[in-house]
Amino acid sequence: MGLTTLVIDGQSLDLAAGREIVKSIEYEYSRYGRVKLPTTGGDWALFSQGHDVTVLPTGKATYEGDFLGLAGLGEGISGITHFDVDFANKKIDGRFERDVKVGYTPYFRFSGSIAGNKFEGKGTSEDYSAGSNLDIKGRFYGPNAEELGGIYESDAVKGAFGASQINKQDR
C-alpha cells in the first residue's frame, strides 16, 4: 500500500523510523490506528489515512470493518463497524459494536452527510460508556471508494476506524 508516513496536525511522522504504534490496521488503500507522538511526552494520536478516492460512485454500497479507541483513563477498546452508504443522496449511516470478550454489543450509531470524498455526522450512544456529543469524521479511499476510514470522538471516548466494501454498488 505504501503508507509509511503519517501527517498529524501538520507534523509528518515516518513510520519506518521505529515509531511506537500500539495498533494499526491496514487495508489495501488505507490504514488507521494509534501512534505515540514524539514531541508531546508520549501522548497518543489516532489516525486514519489513505489514498483518496479517484471516482466517487453514484449508487449504494455497504462496508464492514473494525475500530479501536481509548475510553476513560486510557482503556483500550475495539470492535466491529458496519456502514450503509447512499452516494446519490450523499448520506451515510453506521453502527459500531464493541468487543466484550463474549461477543459484540451495540456501542453507538451515527448518521451523516457526504461532501466530496469526505463525510461527517453525529452519533447516538447505545452504551453509556460511549459518552455524549459524539462526532464522526471520515473519508473514502481507493480508486472507486473501495474503503472508508475516519476518527470518532465524544466527551468519554475517542478512536479510529476503517472498513472495506462488501458489495459492489450500482454505477
N, C-alpha and C positions, 0 to 999 in steps of 0.2 A: 504494500500500500504506500510506503514511502513517507509516512507521517512521523518524522523524527524530531521535529521542533514544535514546541507549544508556544503560543503567544497569549499571555495572561496579563491583562491590564497594561498592554503595550510593551511588556517585557518578554523577550524571547528566551525560552529555556531549551537547551539542547538535551534531548532525552538520551542521546548516545554518551553524554558526559557523565553518566552514572547518577543521574537524579534519582532520588528515592521515590518511586511510585508505589504506593501501597496497593493499588489495584488499578488495572487498566484493561478495558475490553476493546478488542479490535474487530472491526468488521472489514469488509472489502474496501469501502470508500471512507470510512470514518473511524474514530476512536474516542473513547471517553474514559474518565477515571478521576483519580485523586493523586496529586503530586505535592511533595514538600517544597515550599518556596525557600530559596537560599538566603533571601535578604530580609526575612521577617522573623528570624529566630525560630524557625520550624513550623510556621503556620502552614496549613494545608489549603490548597486551591483545587476546586473542582473544575473540570473542563470537558468540553465536547468540541471536537474539531474534525474537519474532513475536507474532502474535495466537493466544492459546491456543485449543485445540480446544473446541468447544461440546458436541459429542456424540461420544463415543468409539465407533467401530464395534465389532461383535461378531465379525466374520468374519476373513478373512485378507487381507493386502494386500502388494504388492511396491512398493518405492520405489527410484528411481535418482537419483543426483546427483553431487556432487563435494566435494572437501575442499581445504583449504590449511593450511599449517603452517610451523613452524620446526624445523630439526634442527641438531644440532651447534652450531656457532658462529654461528647465525643464518641458515643456508642456507634459502632458501625452497623449499618442496616443495608439490606439488599432485598431484591425481589424481581418480579416479572412485570412487563408492561404490555399493553395492547392499545392500538390506535386505529381509529376509523377516520379516513381522510376523504373529503369531497373536494377535489381540486377545482371543479367547475364553480361551486358555490363558495369556495375559499373558506372552508370550515374544517376543523379537526376536533375530535373527541378522543379522550384517552382515559385509561384507568391503570393504576399502579396497585399491585398486590404484594404485600410484604411477606418475606420468608419467615415463618415462625417455627422452623425446625420440624414440624409435623405436617407441613403443607403451606398453603398461602392464604392470607386473609386480606380482605379489602383494606386498602390504605388510603387512597384518595382518587378522585375523578377530576377531570377538567374538561372544559370546552374552550376553544379558542378560534382565532381567525388567522388566515394565511395572507401574507403580503409579500409578493415576490417569492423568494426561496426561504423566507422566514415565517415562523408562527409564534404566537404568544397567547396566553389565556390565563384564566383564574381557576383555581382548584377548590374543590369541596372535600373536606376531610371526612373519611369514613372510619377513622380511628383517631381517638383524642390525641395520640402522640404525634400525629402529623401536624398539629397546630392549626392556626387560622391564618388568614391573609396569604394564601398560597399562590405564588406567581410561577408560571412556567414559560420558558422561552426556548426556542429551538430553531433548527434549520433542516432543510432537506439536502441530502448528499448523494453523489453519484450522477452519472450522465442523465438518467431518467428518473431521479428521485427514488432509487432503489433502497435508500436508507434515510433515517432521520436520527437526530440526537439533540440534546439540549441540557439545560440546567433548571432545577426547581428550587424554590426557597420559600420558607414560611417563618413565622416567629419562633418555631421549635425545631425545624429540620432544614437541611439543605443537601442537595445531591445532584448527580448527573445521570443521564440515561441515553440509551441507544436502542434502535430497532431496525429490522430489515423487513422488506415487503414479503408477505406470504402468499400474495396472489398478484396476478397481472391486472392492471387497471384498463378500463376502456380508453381508447385513444381518440 
